[in-house]
Amino acid sequence: MANNNSRLTYIAPKEKFVMVSNEVITKFEPLLVGIYCKLVKLSSGKSLDMEFISKKIEVSQKRLRKVIVFLEEKGYITREPMK
């Protein structure tokens, strides 16, 4: 697991709009989908600090880390170490 001092970068879709299938909506828990949407909104191509995200969306850092790991494994976001 990455350390707490990492930043997230949203990977923009290749097209301007992407249709989300019903399978994605029903397969993933609402919190995960909501966090992903909030990351997209907050990021807009900028790097985000995990602590900032946690406070902004009012989710514990532990829960946020689990969602971030899942989103990273699925290729929706990337993490980059920071100093």
C-alpha positions in Angstrom: 0.0 0.0 0.0 1.3 3.5 -0.8 2.3 5.8 1.9 0.0 8.6 3.1 2.1 11.2 1.2 0.8 10.4 -2.3 -1.1 12.4 -4.8 -3.9 11.3 -7.2 -4.3 12.2 -10.8 -7.5 11.7 -12.6 -7.2 10.0 -16.1 -9.5 11.8 -18.4 -11.6 9.7 -20.8 -10.6 9.8 -24.4 -14.0 11.1 -25.4 -15.7 14.1 -23.9 -18.7 12.1 -22.7 -18.7 8.5 -21.7 -21.9 6.4 -21.1 -21.7 4.5 -17.9 -23.4 1.1 -18.2 -26.0 -0.1 -15.7 -23.6 -2.9 -14.7 -21.1 -0.3 -13.4 -23.8 1.5 -11.4 -25.2 -1.8 -9.9 -21.8 -3.6 -9.5 -20.0 -0.9 -7.6 -21.1 0.4 -4.2 -22.6 4.0 -4.3 -19.8 5.4 -2.1 -17.2 4.2 -4.6 -19.0 5.8 -7.5 -19.6 9.0 -5.5 -15.9 9.3 -4.5 -14.8 8.8 -8.1 -17.2 11.5 -9.3 -16.0 13.9 -6.6 -12.4 13.2 -7.6 -13.2 14.0 -11.2 -14.9 17.2 -10.1 -12.1 18.3 -7.7 -9.2 17.3 -9.9 -9.8 18.7 -13.3 -6.3 17.5 -14.2 -4.7 18.7 -10.9 -3.0 16.5 -8.3 -4.9 16.1 -5.1 -3.7 15.4 -1.6 -5.3 12.4 0.2 -5.9 14.4 3.4 -7.6 17.2 1.5 -9.9 14.8 -0.3 -10.8 13.0 2.9 -11.8 16.3 4.6 -13.6 17.6 1.5 -15.8 14.6 1.0 -16.1 13.7 4.7 -14.8 10.1 4.4 -12.2 8.6 6.7 -8.7 8.3 5.2 -8.8 4.5 5.8 -12.0 4.1 3.8 -10.7 6.6 1.1 -7.5 4.6 0.7 -9.5 1.4 0.1 -11.5 3.1 -2.6 -8.4 4.7 -4.1 -6.7 1.3 -4.3 -9.7 -0.2 -6.1 -10.0 2.7 -8.6 -6.3 2.5 -9.3 -6.4 -1.3 -9.9 -9.3 -0.7 -12.4 -7.3 2.0 -14.1 -9.5 5.0 -13.3 -6.8 6.9 -11.4 -3.1 6.9 -10.9 -1.1 7.7 -7.8 2.3 9.4 -7.8 4.7 9.7 -4.8 5.3 13.1 -3.5 7.8 14.6 -1.1 
